[in-house]
């Protein structure tokens, strides 16, 4: 099978094969690592008869894995999330590495690693610049010419079921050595008078259930004319009456100033709690605009802008949003 024959956009219809017959290999973990690549998640896809990996969420030709790619002086290694070696390629067997872009329902940049016996397709990033840089680094490392500095990558567990939130974490943490990992774990949320109290209780509830470090967050919309409502009940109001119900409550109201507020809670590996607060002022408009973001984003225009959060680009929103402000405070703390 060649890369031209792959139907890249058919994904979940492929039945997974069994791992039982895989001859797992051992690896010398003391061998110096020249390069380790982990990237942002992409929409899932599977290619039969190829080893297909994308950083953080990937596939080997016998099943689904989460993992990373490491290049040593002699081998290119594919690990799963449990540090088990799934695939090893001797660098001396690699004849050529090509960078391709597949145009389809979603664009995919991928390396085609051609050896004497096999061809492996490995995605390389979520956009052109990242993919091209990763391709250059991978090619240099395999040839023995890589001179970059390897930073230890630290997984930071983010407790959320909201894919929109985890995308914001990944975007803002992109240039750090912290790797946000989504953890969908339920925990009780108390009825309290402040977001800080809710976060404190949530951190305590998860202690002992999840190995730290981990982060939780609570956010709310505080409407001035409604004395701060919905506030700590923001999610409940959204789930019950929705944005239409909120806008109905604000019919014929001229004073529409409000705040978006976010509180991030960090539990450190030492059992310490830390909170980081971000706030963004703006107005609640009387209609929904935009298709981006999530939650209340389509009805909120931040001060200094004429677009809603849902109309802004991810970069624009993250630079001013309540969660973006709180995240940068968290990053500053972690880097110290």
C-alpha positions as CSV (number, residue, x, y, z in Angstrom):
1,X,0.0,0.0,0.0
2,X,1.3,3.5,-0.9
3,X,0.4,6.7,0.8
4,X,-1.7,7.7,-2.3
5,X,-3.9,4.6,-1.7
6,X,-4.8,5.6,1.9
7,X,-8.3,6.9,2.5
8,X,-7.2,9.2,5.3
9,X,-10.7,10.5,6.1
10,X,-12.2,7.1,7.0
11,X,-11.3,6.7,10.6
12,X,-13.3,4.8,13.2
13,X,-14.7,2.2,10.8
14,X,-11.5,0.1,11.1
15,X,-11.7,-2.7,13.6
16,X,-8.8,-2.8,16.0
17,X,-6.4,-5.8,15.8
18,X,-5.2,-7.6,18.9
19,X,-2.0,-6.8,20.8
20,X,-1.6,-10.4,21.9
21,X,0.7,-11.4,19.1
22,X,3.1,-8.4,19.3
23,X,6.6,-9.3,20.3
24,X,7.3,-6.4,22.6
25,X,10.9,-5.2,22.5
26,X,13.2,-4.2,25.3
27,X,15.1,-0.9,25.2
28,X,18.2,0.4,26.8
29,X,16.7,3.4,28.7
30,X,20.2,4.6,29.5
31,X,21.0,5.3,25.8
32,X,21.2,9.1,25.3
33,X,18.1,10.7,23.8
34,X,18.8,13.2,21.1
35,X,15.2,14.3,20.5
36,X,11.8,13.6,22.0
37,X,8.7,14.7,20.1
38,X,5.2,15.1,21.6
39,X,2.7,17.3,19.9
40,X,-0.8,18.7,20.1
41,X,-3.7,16.3,19.6
42,X,-5.3,16.0,16.2
43,X,-8.5,14.4,15.0
44,X,-8.0,10.6,15.1
45,X,-7.3,8.5,12.0
46,X,-6.1,5.0,11.4
47,X,-4.1,3.6,8.5
48,X,-4.2,-0.2,8.0
49,X,-0.8,-1.8,7.5
50,X,1.2,1.2,8.6
51,X,2.6,2.3,11.9
52,X,0.8,5.6,12.5
53,X,1.6,7.7,15.5
54,X,0.7,11.3,16.4
55,X,2.1,12.8,19.6
56,X,-0.2,12.3,22.6
57,X,-2.8,10.3,20.8
58,X,-1.7,7.8,18.3
59,X,-2.0,4.5,16.6
60,X,0.3,1.6,16.0
61,X,-0.8,-0.8,13.3
62,X,-2.1,-3.3,15.8
63,X,-4.0,-0.9,18.1
64,X,-4.4,2.5,19.6
65,X,-1.7,4.0,21.8
66,X,-0.8,7.2,23.6
67,X,2.9,7.9,23.5
68,X,6.0,9.7,22.2
69,X,8.8,9.3,19.7
70,X,12.4,9.4,20.8
71,X,15.5,9.4,18.6
72,X,18.8,8.1,20.0
73,X,22.1,7.9,18.2
74,X,21.3,4.5,16.8
75,X,17.5,4.1,16.8
76,X,14.1,5.8,16.5
77,X,11.8,4.6,19.2
78,X,8.0,4.7,19.5
79,X,6.7,4.4,23.1
80,X,3.3,4.1,24.5
81,X,2.0,6.0,27.6
82,X,3.3,3.3,29.9
83,X,6.9,3.6,28.5
84,X,6.6,0.3,26.7
85,X,8.4,0.2,23.4
86,X,6.0,-0.3,20.6
87,X,8.3,0.0,17.6
88,X,12.1,0.4,17.1
89,X,13.7,1.5,13.8
90,X,17.4,1.3,13.3
91,X,18.5,4.7,12.0
92,X,20.9,3.0,9.6
93,X,17.9,1.3,7.9
94,X,16.2,4.6,7.1
95,X,16.6,5.5,3.5
96,X,14.6,8.7,3.3
97,X,12.3,11.0,5.2
98,X,9.7,13.0,3.3
99,X,7.2,15.6,4.6
100,X,3.7,15.5,3.0
101,X,0.5,17.3,3.5
102,X,-2.8,15.5,3.0
103,X,-5.8,17.6,1.9
104,X,-9.1,16.2,3.2
105,X,-11.8,16.9,5.8
106,X,-8.9,18.1,8.0
107,X,-5.3,18.8,6.8
108,X,-2.7,16.4,8.0
109,X,1.0,16.9,7.8
110,X,3.0,13.7,8.1
111,X,6.5,12.3,7.7
112,X,6.9,9.3,5.4
113,X,9.8,7.3,6.9
114,X,11.1,4.9,4.2
115,X,13.2,2.0,5.4
116,X,14.6,-1.0,3.5
117,X,11.5,-3.1,4.4
118,X,8.7,-0.8,5.6
119,X,7.1,2.6,5.1
120,X,5.8,4.4,8.2
121,X,3.5,7.4,8.2
122,X,3.9,9.7,11.2
123,X,2.0,12.9,11.7
124,X,4.1,15.9,12.6
125,X,2.0,18.7,13.9
126,X,-1.2,20.7,13.8
127,X,0.0,23.4,11.3
128,X,2.6,23.9,8.6
129,X,5.2,25.8,10.7
130,X,5.1,23.3,13.5
131,X,5.2,20.3,11.1
132,X,8.1,21.7,9.1
133,X,10.1,22.4,12.2
134,X,9.4,18.9,13.6
135,X,10.3,17.3,10.3
136,X,13.7,19.2,10.3
137,X,14.4,18.2,13.9
138,X,13.5,14.6,13.3
139,X,15.5,14.4,10.1
140,X,18.5,16.0,11.8
141,X,18.3,13.7,14.9
142,X,18.1,10.5,12.8
143,X,21.1,11.6,10.7
144,X,23.0,12.4,13.9
145,X,23.2,16.2,13.3
146,X,20.6,17.4,15.8
147,X,22.0,20.1,18.1
148,X,18.8,21.1,19.9
149,X,18.4,21.0,23.7
150,X,16.0,18.3,25.1
151,X,13.7,19.6,27.8
152,X,12.1,17.2,30.1
153,X,8.4,17.2,29.3
154,X,6.1,17.2,32.4
155,X,2.5,16.0,32.1
156,X,0.1,18.3,33.8
157,X,-3.3,16.7,34.4
158,X,-6.3,19.0,33.7
159,X,-9.5,17.7,35.3
160,X,-12.3,18.6,32.8
161,X,-14.7,17.0,30.4
162,X,-14.8,20.1,28.2
163,X,-12.8,19.8,25.0
164,X,-12.9,23.6,24.5
165,X,-11.1,24.1,27.8
166,X,-8.4,21.6,27.1
167,X,-7.7,23.2,23.7
168,X,-7.2,26.5,25.4
169,X,-4.8,24.9,27.9
170,X,-2.8,23.3,25.0
171,X,-2.7,26.5,23.0
172,X,-1.4,28.6,25.9
173,X,1.0,26.0,27.3
174,X,2.4,25.4,23.8
175,X,5.8,27.1,24.3
176,X,6.4,25.6,27.8
177,X,7.7,22.1,28.7
178,X,4.4,21.4,30.5
179,X,2.0,19.1,28.6
180,X,-1.7,19.5,29.5
181,X,-3.4,16.1,29.7
182,X,-7.2,15.8,29.9
183,X,-8.6,13.8,32.8
184,X,-12.3,13.3,32.8
185,X,-13.0,12.6,36.5
186,X,-16.2,13.6,38.3
187,X,-16.0,15.4,41.6
188,X,-18.7,17.1,43.7
189,X,-19.2,20.8,43.3
190,X,-20.6,22.5,46.4
191,X,-23.0,25.4,46.4
192,X,-20.9,28.2,47.6
193,X,-20.7,32.0,47.4
194,X,-17.5,32.2,45.4
195,X,-15.6,30.3,42.7
196,X,-12.6,30.1,45.1
197,X,-14.6,28.1,47.6
198,X,-15.8,25.7,44.8
199,X,-12.2,25.2,43.6
200,X,-10.9,24.6,47.2
201,X,-13.5,21.9,47.8
202,X,-12.9,20.3,44.4
203,X,-9.2,20.0,45.1
204,X,-9.8,18.4,48.4
205,X,-12.3,16.0,46.9
206,X,-9.8,14.8,44.3
207,X,-6.9,14.4,46.7
208,X,-6.3,10.7,47.1
209,X,-8.2,9.9,43.9
210,X,-5.8,11.5,41.5
211,X,-2.0,11.6,41.7
212,X,-0.9,15.3,41.7
213,X,0.1,17.6,40.2
214,X,-3.3,18.3,38.7
215,X,-5.4,21.4,37.9
216,X,-9.1,22.1,38.1
217,X,-11.0,25.2,37.2
218,X,-14.3,26.9,37.8
219,X,-15.5,29.9,35.8
220,X,-18.5,32.1,35.9
221,X,-20.3,35.0,34.3
222,X,-21.2,37.8,36.7
223,X,-23.8,40.2,35.3
224,X,-23.8,43.6,37.1
225,X,-27.5,44.3,36.6
226,X,-28.4,40.9,38.1
227,X,-26.2,41.5,41.2
228,X,-23.6,39.1,39.9
229,X,-25.9,36.3,38.8
230,X,-25.4,33.6,37.5
231,X,-21.9,33.6,39.1
232,X,-21.2,30.3,40.7
233,X,-24.4,28.9,39.1
234,X,-23.2,29.7,35.6
235,X,-22.9,26.1,34.4
236,X,-26.2,25.2,36.0
237,X,-28.0,28.0,34.3
238,X,-26.4,27.2,30.9
239,X,-27.4,23.5,31.2
240,X,-31.0,24.4,32.2
241,X,-32.2,27.5,30.4
242,X,-29.3,27.9,28.0
243,X,-28.1,31.2,26.4
244,X,-31.6,31.9,25.1
245,X,-32.9,31.9,28.7
246,X,-30.2,34.2,29.9
247,X,-30.8,36.6,27.1
248,X,-34.6,36.5,27.8
249,X,-33.8,37.6,31.4
250,X,-31.9,40.6,30.0
251,X,-34.6,41.8,27.6
252,X,-35.1,45.6,27.7
253,X,-32.1,45.9,30.0
254,X,-29.8,48.8,29.0
255,X,-27.0,48.2,31.6
256,X,-25.3,45.0,30.3
257,X,-21.9,45.2,31.8
258,X,-20.6,41.9,33.2
259,X,-17.4,40.0,34.0
260,X,-16.1,36.6,33.0
261,X,-14.1,35.2,35.9
262,X,-11.9,32.0,36.1
263,X,-10.3,30.4,39.1
264,X,-7.7,27.7,38.5
265,X,-6.8,25.4,41.3
266,X,-3.5,23.6,41.4
267,X,-2.7,20.6,43.7
268,X,1.1,20.2,43.8
269,X,2.9,16.9,44.3
270,X,3.5,18.0,47.9
271,X,-0.2,18.3,48.6
272,X,-0.2,22.1,48.5
273,X,-3.2,24.1,47.1
274,X,-2.7,27.2,44.9
275,X,-5.3,29.3,43.2
276,X,-4.9,31.6,40.2
277,X,-7.6,34.1,39.2
278,X,-8.3,35.8,35.9
279,X,-11.1,38.3,35.1
280,X,-12.2,39.9,31.8
281,X,-14.7,42.8,31.7
282,X,-17.2,43.3,28.9
283,X,-20.8,43.5,27.9
284,X,-23.5,40.9,27.3
285,X,-25.1,41.4,23.9
286,X,-28.7,40.6,23.0
287,X,-28.0,37.9,20.4
288,X,-25.6,35.0,19.7
289,X,-22.7,35.8,17.4
290,X,-19.9,33.5,16.2
291,X,-19.2,29.8,16.0
292,X,-16.0,29.6,18.0
293,X,-15.4,29.0,21.7
294,X,-17.9,27.4,24.0
295,X,-20.3,28.3,26.8
296,X,-21.2,31.9,26.9
297,X,-18.7,33.0,24.3
298,X,-21.3,33.9,21.6
299,X,-23.0,36.5,23.8
300,X,-19.9,38.2,25.4
301,X,-17.9,41.1,23.9
302,X,-14.8,42.0,25.9
303,X,-13.9,45.6,26.5
304,X,-11.9,47.2,23.7
305,X,-13.3,44.8,21.0
306,X,-16.3,44.7,18.7
307,X,-16.4,40.9,18.4
308,X,-17.7,38.3,20.8
309,X,-15.3,35.7,22.2
310,X,-16.9,33.3,19.7
311,X,-15.9,35.5,16.8
312,X,-12.3,36.1,17.9
313,X,-9.5,33.8,16.9
314,X,-8.1,31.5,19.5
315,X,-5.0,33.6,19.8
316,X,-7.0,36.8,20.3
317,X,-9.3,35.3,22.8
318,X,-6.5,33.6,24.8
319,X,-4.6,36.8,25.0
320,X,-7.3,38.6,26.9
321,X,-9.7,36.0,28.3
322,X,-10.3,35.3,32.0
323,X,-8.9,31.8,31.6
324,X,-6.0,32.9,29.6
325,X,-5.0,35.4,32.3
326,X,-5.4,32.7,35.0
327,X,-3.3,30.3,32.9
328,X,-0.4,32.7,32.5
329,X,-0.3,33.2,36.2
330,X,-0.3,29.4,36.7
331,X,2.6,29.1,34.1
332,X,4.6,31.8,35.9
333,X,4.2,29.9,39.2
334,X,5.1,26.5,37.6
335,X,8.2,27.9,35.9
336,X,9.4,29.2,39.3
